[in-house]
Amino acid sequence: MKFTFMRRGIAAVAAASLITIGAPIVTSASAAEACALGATCEGALEGSLGVSPYTIKMPEKFNGTVLLYSHGYRFSGPIPAAFAGPAALNLMADPNYAPTKVPGFVANFKSDIAYQATNNAQVAPTDAVAQGLLAQGYALAGAGYAQQGWATNEGVQAGENLIREINSGAIAKPKKIMVWGDSLGGLISQTIAERNPGKVAGSLPSCGVVEGPVQAFSSAMTLLYTWKTLVNPNLVVANYAAGQQGYAQALGDLAGVFGVLGAAATTPATPLGYPLLQANLLGGLMAGSPTVSSVYDGVTLNPFIDVLAQNPAVGVVAANSAASALGYSPVSAGASSVVAMLQNVGTAAALGILGRYDLETRVRAVGGFAPTENANFNDNVQVRYTKLISTEQFYEFGDVLNQTLVMPDALNTMLAALDSSVGDSAKRFPANPKAVQIVNGFAAPKGDYSVPTLMISTTYDPAVPAGNTSEFFASMEKSYNKMNKKKRGLFKAAAFYTSPPVDGWTKFAPGGKAPDAALSIAALGNSGVGHCVYTPEQVLGAVRGLNAMVNANTAKKVTAAKRLVYAVPGVNNDRMFLPDALKKPLLAR
Amino acid sequence: MRFKFATGTVALGTAAALAFATAIPAQAADPGVTSNKIVLGMTTPLTGPAAPGYKDIPPAAKAYFDYVNRNGGINGRKVDLRVFDDAYNPALTKKGTSQLILRDKIFAMFGALGTPTHSAVVQDLNRRGIPDVFINTGGASFDNPGRYPMTFPYLPSYIVESKVMGYYMKNDPVLKSKTKCLFYQDGEFGDNAKVGFKAAGTTFAATASYFFGQQAAPFTAQISKLKSAGCELVVFFGVTSATIQLLNSAAKGGFAPTWMITSVGSDPSVLKGTLGAATGPLLKGAYVPSFIVPDQEIKNPYVSQMRAIAKAAGLDWNSYTYIGINTAYVLSQAIKAAGKNLTRKGLVNALQTQSKTFRSAAVVPMVINSKSHQGLTGYFMGQYAANLDLERLTQYVMVATSSSKGTAQKITFSPAPPTKKLLP
């Protein structure tokens, strides 16, 4: 086995990673050469699932703790440029995607330009965070995955190999290794921690999809089945065809969703005769998507309503409807939530469609499926969708879900349409038990308490609802409570949720008819809203808290460690706060 | 079935309360209670389109608590009511409730208003074990001690109201032969009403609906539908702003059926704000159920004393100030019944075990126990006169549960007189 270490600048690292896609430097070692203080070292490790590059960044003064980072989801296939812009998936500016050409895209997407994920290693979610951690003396390490998509097996293997490498001398005299990761990387890092309690001192799954793929994609199916039933009957939704034909179907679904979302403002009714905005809101609610977004806070109304309310000719009572007639929005909390859900559904649908295609492809490969065999792993045949909208949501959003001229009694009518096919395998999506078994076999944490674990999530996450964090934390707590009281030690675990920087983040340019995205949450200091969107202070605070928790030897010190995180601006310090519970279609029968 | 409050029952209840209070083990004080103060929270619209009328409730409740505070408080504690204006916006209700819990450290929520708004926070309040007392909504879903053990409605539910309407229409010699139609607001109002009317066996020749917000424009299509169906009696389930549009649209369409309007959609003071002098002629003859002594009966000991409290605080006397004072009065009795060692658990127990002893201007029985948090259980039938007084048509009252089954029952009920000086 052979090692290759390089001292490079950051820019050179990205270039080197691109090279490894085509010609990996296959290396391994019996005794690694230690990465020098202040250096960036790269290499690649071979495992049974393929080759994964890695990066180690050493601080000038090492504090003894290594942070091993697992990055989040990267799409497995090439993404047409039409979907890669800032208004959609925003991949063009992402250093982990590289432009490529796919001639076959011209026909459907008017361009052959596409964006393909690399297998770059990442040592932190952002450079600012990396620099902050290095300044505190942490050594940073991270591995790329041998494949992209739902690469949990590859990610876990890459992480475990890198731990072995570190312990073999790639970092000199590490006192402890803590794992962390965002999104899919949260799932991966927690799995590594559960499986390697003797090698991992602590874990920090952030915005992690830790409740696993069946839960995540069953919610995505809820959303997309609602769309298929009420909005766009041509969506494939699940059991995509094998190979490239299936990828074309998935991209077709994505185009089918994005195209409708883009025209939602001027399309009151769907081709199936349902109110589009209400159908989308209903689907999002049943899937567990938040009703606020980075632009729409669900609270702030257009200030022009106040102007009209002061006008005696209009008055308070008629001000909202008058503003609406003049094109000012939003004029109600419900209207704000409706538009927020358009934004959020776009995010959720991308993972729900392309992620499902990738997982089904993996199922086909692992199971040796014939091309026509059903690869669906989420069964919705017996799901009663009415049960997925809680009593509280039914009444909280009832008025806005009925607020349409497209049809009377819209909410009840839409729910009846969704439930009319209960039990009908031809109209619903039966799962193949073999596919379910295979997906359940992919690397994922079990929810057992194994090492000190600090979880963090934004309160309003459209891709991985914060309920993943709260429910996983509850599982860990339950598992700890079942452990032998004499042997289990202190319960060193906590879950934190970040809050928006201000109560109302919907902002308007003077006289603006609609909110101004540039003035909204991004301009106010990202916090609390979006997928894995944190301030650097929040991430650094979470690492600091985890480190203190790992080192704590008394309950008081565990509490003090938690306080370190609660004290960070934007972290919700309401100790009893819980995000919305996850929606569980499998239980809605 | 006969409901009657007796002095003996009251005495027994008080004894039970004392016994219960002494049975509570010593424990750390709940938030919002000190030796001399109780902090309560309320979310309600003080601004925005839903504010007219409802904005009068919090100052009225405060006026009553101030009156109690001036008279020694409740078991020596003064009541401090913190009000958050949610503008009838559920997202603001969440924010306000959180603020009341975390910043104001309330002991209990009181009189939170609105079904959409309260639905946004009811689970969280219950999870945190915060008493959620006498919510201001007729939404039947809140009477669910299994799901919401800390939540206590006060108003009769819309299901109860529709059952009562169904009972009255079936038995009134004038109304029973009329061609009946239903006009409702989509969502909770309509769903609850349909459940109640189905249980009551009421059928309608035609139905029409509107969605919340649609009342900004005339109900031309709906009126045309009801008119062409030959509706002679139209039952309306919706909000007051929609009642205004309904009466206006019907008048313009030359449609003059007999109206039966839900109690929450017919307040004359709000109607007058828009309809002005036309309110009397338009509303005259409309049937409206009510559960409380009509507010113009100023010789009634409840009305006279509550009106005096409102006037002393410089408040207009209308149905909202009346409700605000009345529910504050009932809550004060519950807090007193919870004993000197006031805890959240104690308040819940007092509500569940002693509600029959609580006095109020309501003329229907109140049912609260461990299995049902229904609150008030029925109505009498009233009818508006041209001067907008609500005349009581039935001396009996009609009571029902919020279940999807069972009809209303006719009973006589004699409420107990007010406590001395209307103090708890």
Interface residues (C-beta under 8 A of the other chain):
Chain A: T291 V292 D297 G298 V299 V316 V317 A318 A319 N320 S321 S332 A333 S336 S337 T391 E392 Q393 F394 Y395 E396 F397 G398 D399 L401 N402 Q403 T404 L405 P408 D409 A410 L411 N412 D503 D574 M576 L578
Chain B: T47 G48 P49 A51 P52 N89 P90 A91 L92 K95 S98 L102 T115 P116 T117 S119 A120 V122 Q123 D124 R127 R128 G139 S141 R147 D186 G187 E188 G190 D191 S209 F211 F212 G213 Q214 A216 A217 S241 T274
